[in-house]
Amino acid sequence: MPNPSTFSLDQIQAPIAAEMTEFEHKFRQSMRTKVLLLDKIMGYIVKRKGKQIRPMFVFLTARAARPEPNTGDPLPDASFRGAALIELLHTATLVHDDVVDESNYRRGFFSINALWKNKIAVLVGDYLLSRGLLLSLENDDFDLLKIVSNAVRELSEGELLQIEKARKLDITEDVYFDIIRQKTASLIASCTAVGAASVGADKETIERARLFGEKVGIAFQIKDDLFDYGTAEIGKPVGIDIKEKKMTLPLIYALQQASWLEKRQVIFNVKNNAGHRDRVQQVIEFVKKSGGLDYAIQTMKNYRDEALAILHTFPESPSRTSLEQLINYTIEREK
């Protein structure tokens, strides 16, 4: 296969280019409201939409999992509603996250709470949540709503588990994988499961699609962890996870290899790094020296390979090829 970095998102999107254009229009329409302030905020949210990776996973999986002989037909409206449901519920969680984290920026844009204060941001998050629920209920998309609601529940549980463990810094690899499976992988898994369910795939196919998305999501999160030790400016400052006392895979592995004394010193540096850039740098150097980065890279590739193995149980098609490229894009990305 050619080098993954040679694929642009536009090339990967080729089999679903029409769906992506239609989705953008439909999603904008679904965000319209008669309340002037709310309409202004919805317009702002749509404007800072990012790479649209989630709808891509929905539409590509819908095409790849579609029962024969309908593979070339336009996707049903349920696929578009499923993608919109995920975007609405996910955006709601991000808006609420920014309030909790007192964050002023997201992806280079001001956060909703920074521009319109916390009370409005919380209400906007609630509004997005209700729009998603109503969209599903009005169209009897109970199967799609069940998949996405489970993902939001898992996402919340994963965040709370991480907060609980961050206090003691006692995260093992098993707990780490529980956290990222819930916090990150559950969302990508809901995209792929919704894609399959929206085209009438059977339960076994939906579960295969879900598991495929979960493996991709875990690989995606490990890649994100690795950015903490990089040199490129990617919108996520180097060392930010350490500053926020988040135990990521490279650090967990490095601590497993350390002597009792070294472990104690590193944990002290993580716990007491506020205002001490040198302590963050010491932790980064310790992880690099202990093989934490190499271990995390290999683990990420293992999950990538497991995802590809599941994907190859689906019939060969342009959408399946694009999903392969999208997996590689997510772990080769520089930001």
C-alpha positions as CSV (number, residue, x, y, z in Angstrom):
1,M,0.0,0.0,0.0
2,P,1.3,3.5,-0.7
3,N,2.6,5.7,2.1
4,P,-0.6,6.7,4.2
5,S,0.7,10.2,4.5
6,T,0.2,10.6,0.7
7,F,-3.5,10.3,1.1
8,S,-5.4,13.6,1.7
9,L,-8.8,13.7,3.4
10,D,-10.3,14.7,0.0
11,Q,-9.0,11.5,-1.6
12,I,-10.2,9.4,1.3
13,Q,-13.6,11.0,1.0
14,A,-14.0,10.3,-2.7
15,P,-16.5,7.4,-2.4
16,I,-18.7,9.5,-0.2
17,A,-18.1,13.0,-1.5
18,A,-21.7,13.5,-2.4
19,E,-22.9,12.4,1.0
20,M,-20.4,14.7,2.8
21,T,-21.7,17.7,0.8
22,E,-25.3,16.8,1.4
23,F,-24.6,16.2,5.1
24,E,-23.1,19.6,5.6
25,H,-26.2,21.2,4.1
26,K,-28.6,19.0,6.2
27,F,-26.6,19.6,9.4
28,R,-26.6,23.4,8.9
29,Q,-30.4,23.2,8.4
30,S,-30.9,21.0,11.5
31,M,-29.1,23.6,13.7
32,R,-31.4,26.5,12.7
33,T,-33.5,28.0,15.5
34,K,-35.8,31.0,15.9
35,V,-34.0,32.2,19.1
36,L,-31.6,34.8,17.8
37,L,-28.8,34.3,20.3
38,L,-29.0,30.5,20.0
39,D,-29.0,30.8,16.1
40,K,-25.8,32.9,16.3
41,I,-24.1,30.3,18.6
42,M,-25.2,27.4,16.3
43,G,-23.7,29.2,13.3
44,Y,-20.5,29.6,15.2
45,I,-20.4,25.9,16.1
46,V,-21.0,24.9,12.4
47,K,-18.2,27.2,11.3
48,R,-15.6,25.5,13.4
49,K,-16.5,22.0,12.3
50,G,-13.0,20.5,12.0
51,K,-12.0,17.6,9.8
52,Q,-15.4,15.9,9.8
53,I,-13.8,12.5,10.7
54,R,-16.9,11.2,12.5
55,P,-19.4,11.6,9.6
56,M,-16.8,10.1,7.3
57,F,-16.6,6.9,9.5
58,V,-20.5,6.8,9.4
59,F,-20.8,7.1,5.7
60,L,-17.9,4.9,4.7
61,T,-19.0,2.1,7.1
62,A,-22.5,2.4,5.8
63,R,-21.3,1.8,2.2
64,A,-18.9,-0.9,3.2
65,A,-21.4,-2.8,5.4
66,R,-24.4,-2.4,3.0
67,P,-26.0,-5.7,2.0
68,E,-25.6,-6.6,-1.6
69,P,-26.8,-5.8,-4.3
70,N,-27.4,-2.2,-3.1
71,T,-23.8,-1.0,-2.7
72,G,-24.0,1.6,-5.5
73,D,-27.4,3.1,-4.4
74,P,-27.6,6.4,-2.6
75,L,-27.4,6.0,1.2
76,P,-30.8,6.2,3.1
77,D,-31.8,9.2,5.2
78,A,-31.2,7.2,8.3
79,S,-27.4,7.3,7.6
80,F,-27.6,11.1,7.5
81,R,-29.6,11.3,10.7
82,G,-27.2,8.9,12.4
83,A,-24.2,11.1,11.5
84,A,-26.1,14.2,12.7
85,L,-27.1,12.5,15.9
86,I,-23.4,11.7,16.7
87,E,-22.3,15.2,15.8
88,L,-25.0,16.8,18.0
89,L,-24.4,14.6,21.0
90,H,-20.6,14.8,20.7
91,T,-20.7,18.6,20.3
92,A,-22.9,18.8,23.4
93,T,-20.3,16.9,25.5
94,L,-17.5,19.1,24.2
95,V,-19.4,22.3,25.1
96,H,-20.0,21.0,28.6
97,D,-16.3,19.8,28.8
98,D,-15.0,23.3,28.1
99,V,-17.2,24.6,31.0
100,V,-15.9,21.9,33.4
101,D,-12.2,22.4,32.3
102,E,-12.6,26.3,32.2
103,S,-11.1,26.1,28.8
104,N,-11.1,29.2,26.6
105,Y,-10.0,27.6,23.3
106,R,-10.9,24.5,21.2
107,R,-9.2,23.8,17.9
108,G,-7.9,27.3,17.7
109,F,-11.4,28.9,18.1
110,F,-12.7,30.5,21.3
111,S,-14.9,28.1,23.3
112,I,-18.6,28.8,23.7
113,N,-18.1,29.5,27.5
114,A,-15.2,32.0,26.7
115,L,-17.5,34.0,24.3
116,W,-20.9,33.7,26.0
117,K,-20.2,32.6,29.6
118,N,-20.8,29.3,31.4
119,K,-24.5,29.5,32.0
120,I,-25.2,30.0,28.2
121,A,-22.7,27.3,27.3
122,V,-24.4,24.7,29.6
123,L,-27.8,25.6,28.1
124,V,-26.4,25.3,24.6
125,G,-25.0,21.9,25.4
126,D,-28.5,20.9,26.8
127,Y,-30.1,22.2,23.6
128,L,-27.8,20.2,21.3
129,L,-28.5,17.1,23.4
130,S,-32.3,17.6,23.0
131,R,-32.0,18.3,19.3
132,G,-30.2,14.9,18.9
133,L,-32.7,13.0,20.9
134,L,-35.7,14.6,19.1
135,L,-34.1,14.0,15.7
136,S,-34.0,10.2,16.5
137,L,-37.4,10.0,18.2
138,E,-39.3,11.9,15.5
139,N,-38.0,9.3,12.9
140,D,-38.2,6.2,15.1
141,D,-34.5,5.7,14.9
142,F,-34.5,3.8,18.2
143,D,-31.6,1.5,17.2
144,L,-29.4,4.4,16.3
145,L,-30.3,6.3,19.5
146,K,-29.5,3.3,21.6
147,I,-26.0,3.0,20.1
148,V,-25.1,6.7,20.5
149,S,-26.7,7.0,24.0
150,N,-24.5,4.1,25.1
151,A,-21.5,5.9,23.7
152,V,-22.3,9.1,25.6
153,R,-22.8,7.1,28.9
154,E,-19.4,5.4,28.4
155,L,-17.8,8.7,27.6
156,S,-19.0,10.2,30.8
157,E,-18.0,7.1,32.8
158,G,-14.5,7.2,31.2
159,E,-14.0,10.8,32.1
160,L,-15.0,10.2,35.7
161,L,-12.8,7.1,36.0
162,Q,-9.9,9.2,34.8
163,I,-10.6,12.0,37.3
164,E,-10.8,9.5,40.1
165,K,-7.5,7.8,39.2
166,A,-5.7,11.1,38.5
167,R,-5.9,11.9,42.2
168,K,-3.7,8.9,43.2
169,L,-1.8,8.4,39.9
170,D,-2.3,4.7,40.3
171,I,-3.4,3.8,36.8
172,T,-2.4,0.4,35.5
173,E,-2.4,-0.5,31.8
174,D,-5.7,-2.3,32.3
175,V,-7.3,0.7,33.8
176,Y,-5.8,3.0,31.1
177,F,-7.4,0.8,28.4
178,D,-10.7,0.9,30.2
179,I,-10.6,4.7,30.3
180,I,-9.7,5.2,26.6
181,R,-12.1,2.5,25.4
182,Q,-14.9,4.5,27.1
183,K,-13.6,8.0,26.6
184,T,-12.4,8.0,23.0
185,A,-13.0,4.6,21.3
186,S,-16.7,4.4,22.2
187,L,-17.4,7.4,20.0
188,I,-15.6,6.1,16.9
189,A,-17.3,2.7,17.6
190,S,-20.7,4.4,17.7
191,C,-19.9,6.0,14.3
192,T,-19.1,2.6,12.6
193,A,-22.0,0.8,14.4
194,V,-24.5,3.6,13.4
195,G,-23.2,3.4,9.8
196,A,-23.9,-0.3,9.6
197,A,-27.2,-0.1,11.4
198,S,-28.5,2.7,9.3
199,V,-28.3,0.6,6.1
200,G,-30.2,-2.4,7.7
201,A,-27.2,-4.6,8.4
202,D,-27.8,-7.6,10.7
203,K,-26.7,-7.7,14.4
204,E,-23.5,-9.7,13.7
205,T,-22.4,-7.1,11.0
206,I,-23.2,-4.2,13.3
207,E,-21.2,-5.7,16.1
208,R,-18.2,-6.3,13.8
209,A,-18.4,-2.7,12.6
210,R,-18.6,-1.5,16.2
211,L,-15.5,-3.6,17.2
212,F,-13.7,-2.3,14.2
213,G,-14.4,1.3,15.3
214,E,-13.3,0.6,18.9
215,K,-9.9,-0.7,17.7
216,V,-9.4,2.4,15.5
217,G,-10.5,4.6,18.4
218,I,-7.9,3.1,20.8
219,A,-5.1,3.5,18.2
220,F,-6.3,7.1,17.7
221,Q,-6.0,7.9,21.4
222,I,-2.6,6.3,21.8
223,K,-1.4,8.6,18.9
224,D,-2.8,11.5,20.8
225,D,-0.9,10.4,23.9
226,L,2.3,10.4,21.8
227,F,1.9,14.0,20.8
228,D,2.6,14.9,24.4
229,Y,6.2,13.9,23.8
230,G,6.7,15.5,20.4
231,T,8.3,18.6,19.1
232,A,5.6,19.7,16.5
233,E,3.2,22.4,17.5
234,I,-0.1,20.7,16.9
235,G,-2.7,22.8,18.8
236,K,-2.0,20.6,21.8
237,P,1.0,21.9,23.7
238,V,3.8,19.4,24.4
239,G,3.7,18.1,28.0
240,I,0.1,19.2,28.5
241,D,-1.0,15.7,29.7
242,I,1.8,15.6,32.2
243,K,0.9,19.1,33.4
244,E,-2.7,18.0,33.9
245,K,-1.6,14.8,35.7
246,K,-3.0,12.5,33.1
247,M,-1.4,9.0,33.1
248,T,-0.9,8.0,29.4
249,L,0.5,4.8,28.0
250,P,4.1,5.9,27.4
251,L,4.3,7.1,31.1
252,I,2.6,4.0,32.5
253,Y,4.9,1.7,30.7
254,A,8.0,3.7,31.7
255,L,7.0,3.6,35.4
256,Q,6.6,-0.2,35.2
257,Q,10.3,-0.4,34.2
258,A,11.5,2.0,36.9
259,S,13.1,1.2,40.2
260,W,11.1,2.1,43.4
261,L,13.2,5.3,43.9
262,E,13.0,6.5,40.3
263,K,9.3,5.8,40.3
264,R,8.8,7.9,43.4
265,Q,10.8,10.8,41.9
266,V,8.8,10.8,38.6
267,I,5.4,10.6,40.4
268,F,6.5,13.5,42.6
269,N,7.4,15.5,39.5
270,V,4.0,14.8,37.9
271,K,2.1,15.7,41.1
272,N,4.1,18.9,41.7
273,N,4.8,20.3,38.3
274,A,2.7,23.5,38.5
275,G,5.0,26.3,37.4
276,H,8.0,23.9,37.0
277,R,8.7,23.4,33.3
278,D,11.9,21.6,34.2
279,R,9.9,18.9,36.1
280,V,7.7,18.3,33.0
281,Q,10.8,18.1,30.9
282,Q,12.4,15.6,33.3
283,V,9.3,13.3,33.0
284,I,9.4,13.5,29.2
285,E,13.1,12.6,29.2
286,F,12.5,9.7,31.6
287,V,9.7,8.3,29.4
288,K,11.9,8.5,26.2
289,K,14.9,6.9,28.0
290,S,12.7,4.0,29.4
291,G,11.3,3.0,26.0
292,G,7.8,4.3,26.8
293,L,7.4,5.8,23.3
294,D,8.6,2.7,21.4
295,Y,6.2,0.6,23.4
296,A,3.2,2.9,22.8
297,I,4.0,3.1,19.1
298,Q,4.1,-0.7,18.8
299,T,0.8,-1.0,20.8
300,M,-0.8,1.5,18.6
301,K,0.2,-0.4,15.5
302,N,-1.1,-3.6,17.0
303,Y,-4.5,-2.1,17.4
304,R,-4.3,-0.7,13.9
305,D,-3.6,-4.2,12.6
306,E,-6.5,-5.7,14.6
307,A,-8.8,-3.0,13.1
308,L,-7.6,-3.8,9.6
309,A,-8.1,-7.6,10.1
310,I,-11.8,-6.9,11.1
311,L,-12.2,-4.5,8.2
312,H,-11.0,-7.2,5.7
313,T,-13.9,-9.4,6.7
314,F,-16.1,-6.9,4.8
315,P,-16.3,-7.3,1.0
316,E,-13.7,-5.4,-1.1
317,S,-15.0,-2.0,-2.2
318,P,-13.9,1.6,-2.7
319,S,-15.4,2.5,0.7
320,R,-13.4,-0.3,2.4
321,T,-10.2,1.0,0.8
322,S,-11.0,4.5,2.0
323,L,-11.5,3.1,5.5
324,E,-8.1,1.6,5.4
325,Q,-6.6,4.9,4.3
326,L,-8.6,6.7,7.1
327,I,-7.2,4.4,9.7
328,N,-3.6,5.0,8.5
329,Y,-4.4,8.8,8.3
330,T,-5.4,8.9,11.9
331,I,-2.2,7.3,13.2
332,E,0.2,9.0,10.7
333,R,-1.4,12.5,11.3
334,E,0.8,15.3,12.6
335,K,-2.0,17.0,14.5
